[in-house]
Structures are given as structure tokens and as C-alpha cells.
Amino acid sequence: MGRKILIIEDDVPTATYIAAALHEHGMTTDHAATGRDGVFHATDATYDCIILDRMLPGMNGMSVLGAIRGAGITTPVIILSAMGSAEDRIGGLEGGADDYLVKPFALGELLARIKLLLRHADGQRGAPETKLISADLEMDLLAHVVRRAGRVIDLQPREYRLLEYMLRHAGQVVTRTMLLEGVWDYHFDPGTNVIDVHVSRLRKKIDMPGLPPLLYTVRGSGYRLGAEG
């Protein structure tokens, strides 16, 4: 069965270019040129993925994303935008997007990201997830065992939750706010260095001597788990 993609993009040549490429890969598309039309399409039909421009006339992309998620729609969303600063990307991901691609973009990369999101969505609809993996780091969710390069890592309960959250966001910049809400269930910053302390402890355990580092501090933004590059 073919995939159906919604393209919310006010630049018609760009939308046409993307649609033509998707059609060549067996996908069908709908196009909305404004934010309001995008919300209408997204809430009126079922799509496998949504490509969303951030700068739209009238209702901007972040407002569209908020309306879509507010309506309970979990369809994977890729933001496509010329706004490419770290703050812009983090804001888009925190706002509910599943991926963020900066214009100008390579069509092949966009197609690869769409396929990755589709595979991930298919996996969520299928068998429950039992393992989280990044490089040679593996978390067995059933056995509650963490290994790096085959070696078992002993983690405290909070460290385990912290690592699980970061593995679920592997490759992404994870902010302090995201960690506070996702791991500590705080909806405010208590003004302590609790996150820094736990991340430091976790780094010492998973960044083993002789192995390349996996847990990075992104200055001014947060942390990222994943192999460099």
C-alpha cells in the first residue's frame, strides 16, 4: 500500500519538486499552501508523514504543529525551514516535530529521513520495543541491562532513566528542560545542578577508557548522545 504524505509549503516550486520526488518513490501527496489549509488537511485525512514549512503566511509552522498535536494527531512531522540555528531546531523538536531539516536541503536526505520516520512509525505499531541502541551502547528494556561493547554497565535507577531518555532521543540535542520534565517530572527548574551531576556520573560509566565518547555537552543548549558525526 502506498504512503500518503502531506506537504504544507507556501512555495509552490518547492512543493512541486518534493511531490515529484515522492511520486517517483511510490508515494502520493496532498499540498497545502497555507497554515490553515495544512491544519484542515491534517485533521481531515490520514497521512503517513507531514512535511511542514516553518514560515507560512497567516498561521506559521509552529502554530500549525501545535494545532496538529493539540488535536491528538501523532503523524510524524518533518519541519523544513530556512531557520537553521540551534535554537530554531531545538524549538521545533520541543514543539512536537519528529525531525528538522534546514533549507536549502538535499532531496536524497529528505527522502531518507522520511523513510526512517516511516520505519520507526511502523515499528511502534508493531511489536513493542525491547532494545534501545546507539553505536555500541545497548539497553535491554526487558532485562533492564545496559551494555557497551558487550560489557555490562551498572546503573542506579535514576541513571537508567536518564540514559533511557537520551537513547530515545539519540542524535538529538536534549535540553535541561526536556530532562527535567522527562526524567525528574519537574515542570520548573529547581535551580540546582542535579542534571549536571547525574550526566557527569553517567558519562563516566558509559564513556569507557579506550572507547570513543558517546555523551557530549552541547554548550549553551544541553546534551547529545551518539557517535561523533
Wavefront OBJ file of the C-alpha trace (Angstrom):
o trace
v 0.000 0.000 0.000
v 1.407 3.405 -0.994
v 2.310 6.038 1.546
v 0.432 9.307 1.719
v 2.386 12.480 2.531
v 1.031 15.953 3.315
v 3.234 18.827 2.143
v 2.498 22.139 3.899
v 4.604 24.619 1.944
v 3.746 28.051 0.555
v 6.499 27.995 -2.079
v 4.809 26.162 -4.967
v 8.019 25.248 -6.885
v 9.485 23.690 -3.735
v 6.276 21.777 -3.008
v 6.094 20.581 -6.632
v 9.731 19.496 -6.556
v 9.210 17.467 -3.354
v 5.941 15.961 -4.588
v 7.515 14.814 -7.872
v 10.304 13.028 -5.996
v 7.860 11.349 -3.614
v 5.707 10.196 -6.526
v 8.775 8.587 -8.107
v 9.161 6.568 -4.906
v 5.573 5.329 -4.989
v 4.083 7.834 -2.552
v 1.015 10.018 -3.019
v 0.850 13.614 -1.820
v -1.529 16.387 -0.857
v -0.425 20.013 -0.843
v -1.486 22.887 1.392
v -0.106 26.366 0.677
v -1.174 27.987 3.962
v -1.035 27.027 7.604
v -4.805 26.952 7.986
v -5.220 24.691 4.968
v -2.494 22.486 6.402
v -4.347 22.064 9.692
v -7.559 21.322 7.768
v -5.882 18.597 5.693
v -4.022 17.103 8.663
v -7.171 16.827 10.751
v -9.450 15.749 7.905
v -7.436 12.852 6.453
v -4.891 10.239 7.499
v -1.272 10.690 6.447
v 1.879 8.667 6.985
v 4.091 11.752 7.270
v 3.765 15.551 7.169
v 6.383 17.881 5.694
v 5.904 21.294 7.289
v 7.447 24.621 6.304
v 8.047 26.840 9.325
v 7.480 30.204 7.648
v 3.919 30.166 6.309
v 1.531 33.046 5.570
v -1.053 33.785 8.230
v -0.568 30.815 10.542
v 3.107 29.920 10.953
v 4.500 26.404 11.036
v 4.910 26.199 14.815
v 1.262 27.198 15.278
v 0.261 24.552 12.736
v 2.323 21.964 14.600
v 0.730 22.948 17.898
v -2.754 22.656 16.411
v -1.972 19.237 14.932
v -0.546 17.848 18.156
v -3.308 19.510 20.160
v -5.828 17.576 18.067
v -4.165 14.337 19.153
v -2.577 13.618 15.771
v 0.681 11.683 16.179
v 1.646 11.565 12.484
v 5.428 12.045 12.089
v 6.267 15.655 11.176
v 9.424 16.901 9.470
v 9.944 20.659 9.692
v 11.563 22.064 6.552
v 12.849 25.580 7.181
v 15.447 28.189 6.321
v 15.569 28.950 10.062
v 18.568 26.808 10.908
v 20.062 27.999 14.201
v 20.427 25.564 17.092
v 17.678 27.432 18.953
v 15.337 27.111 15.960
v 15.961 23.373 15.623
v 15.592 22.738 19.347
v 12.372 24.792 19.435
v 10.945 22.815 16.544
v 11.740 19.444 18.120
v 10.489 20.536 21.535
v 7.343 21.838 19.838
v 6.421 18.362 18.645
v 8.315 17.799 15.386
v 9.986 14.434 14.837
v 12.747 15.815 12.624
v 14.085 19.151 11.378
v 15.784 19.747 8.026
v 17.302 23.106 7.089
v 16.829 24.723 3.664
v 18.491 24.509 1.217
v 18.293 20.740 1.529
v 19.383 17.686 -0.422
v 16.376 15.831 -1.783
v 18.040 12.497 -1.088
v 18.430 13.404 2.575
v 14.769 14.414 2.841
v 13.697 11.084 1.313
v 15.997 9.174 3.658
v 14.582 10.958 6.695
v 11.009 10.296 5.579
v 11.743 6.597 5.145
v 13.399 6.454 8.569
v 10.364 8.043 10.233
v 8.042 5.672 8.385
v 10.045 2.643 9.537
v 10.029 3.949 13.101
v 6.251 4.513 12.968
v 5.745 1.010 11.586
v 7.826 -0.388 14.433
v 5.742 1.444 17.021
v 2.577 -0.010 15.516
v 4.084 -3.493 15.523
v 5.853 -5.411 18.278
v 6.742 -3.479 21.427
v 10.252 -2.047 21.563
v 12.623 -4.257 23.553
v 16.020 -2.674 22.885
v 17.447 0.835 22.516
v 20.756 1.082 20.666
v 23.212 3.863 19.834
v 26.565 2.866 18.322
v 27.904 0.035 20.558
v 25.700 1.050 23.516
v 22.663 -1.171 24.059
v 19.831 -1.077 26.600
v 17.732 -4.225 27.027
v 14.351 -2.907 28.180
v 13.110 -6.359 29.204
v 16.141 -7.459 31.232
v 16.972 -3.927 32.449
v 20.581 -4.479 31.419
v 22.865 -1.933 29.760
v 25.965 -2.974 27.806
v 28.649 -1.104 25.940
v 30.847 -3.114 23.561
v 29.463 -6.212 25.267
v 30.405 -5.089 28.778
v 27.641 -4.720 31.373
v 27.289 -1.238 32.908
v 25.892 -0.990 36.430
v 23.497 1.968 36.680
v 21.472 3.416 39.515
v 17.690 3.723 38.844
v 17.869 7.457 38.041
v 20.887 6.944 35.799
v 18.993 4.206 33.976
v 16.009 6.532 33.396
v 18.335 9.293 32.233
v 20.089 7.001 29.765
v 16.801 5.566 28.502
v 15.520 9.083 27.798
v 18.702 10.029 25.982
v 18.703 6.798 23.949
v 15.145 7.544 22.854
v 16.437 10.923 21.646
v 19.793 9.672 20.343
v 21.430 12.075 17.925
v 19.272 14.965 19.102
v 20.221 17.824 21.403
v 18.401 17.213 24.694
v 17.850 20.369 26.739
v 17.768 20.756 30.515
v 14.037 21.463 30.306
v 13.458 18.223 28.421
v 15.428 16.252 31.023
v 13.735 17.951 33.960
v 10.302 17.087 32.594
v 11.118 13.689 31.084
v 13.312 12.202 33.820
v 12.634 14.175 37.009
v 8.992 15.090 36.335
v 9.741 18.725 37.185
v 7.847 21.364 35.244
v 10.122 24.081 36.580
v 13.859 24.473 37.121
v 14.595 23.945 40.844
v 17.839 25.866 40.383
v 20.178 23.003 41.337
v 22.917 21.193 39.439
v 21.140 17.834 39.756
v 21.184 17.285 35.990
v 24.870 18.136 35.631
v 25.785 15.756 38.447
v 23.806 12.829 37.029
v 25.009 13.420 33.468
v 28.608 13.538 34.740
v 28.155 10.233 36.595
v 26.508 8.638 33.585
v 29.280 9.851 31.254
v 31.949 8.279 33.478
v 30.165 4.929 33.235
v 29.367 4.773 29.518
v 32.416 6.602 28.101
v 34.812 3.789 28.930
v 38.599 4.113 28.538
v 39.708 3.047 25.079
v 36.282 3.619 23.522
v 35.133 6.738 21.645
v 32.940 9.088 23.695
v 29.168 8.936 23.221
v 27.788 11.545 25.630
v 28.514 15.147 24.668
v 27.782 18.507 26.238
v 26.422 20.972 23.668
v 27.463 24.324 25.071
v 24.519 26.617 25.736
v 21.971 24.007 24.613
v 22.145 20.734 26.544
v 23.472 17.255 25.811
v 23.642 14.810 22.927
v 24.068 11.041 22.940
v 25.562 9.390 19.898
v 28.751 8.754 17.976
v 30.523 11.895 16.783
v 29.430 12.890 13.272
l 1 2 3 4 5 6 7 8 9 10 11 12 13 14 15 16 17 18 19 20 21 22 23 24 25 26 27 28 29 30 31 32 33 34 35 36 37 38 39 40 41 42 43 44 45 46 47 48 49 50 51 52 53 54 55 56 57 58 59 60 61 62 63 64 65 66 67 68 69 70 71 72 73 74 75 76 77 78 79 80 81 82 83 84 85 86 87 88 89 90 91 92 93 94 95 96 97 98 99 100 101 102 103 104 105 106 107 108 109 110 111 112 113 114 115 116 117 118 119 120 121 122 123 124 125 126 127 128 129 130 131 132 133 134 135 136 137 138 139 140 141 142 143 144 145 146 147 148 149 150 151 152 153 154 155 156 157 158 159 160 161 162 163 164 165 166 167 168 169 170 171 172 173 174 175 176 177 178 179 180 181 182 183 184 185 186 187 188 189 190 191 192 193 194 195 196 197 198 199 200 201 202 203 204 205 206 207 208 209 210 211 212 213 214 215 216 217 218 219 220 221 222 223 224 225 226 227 228 229
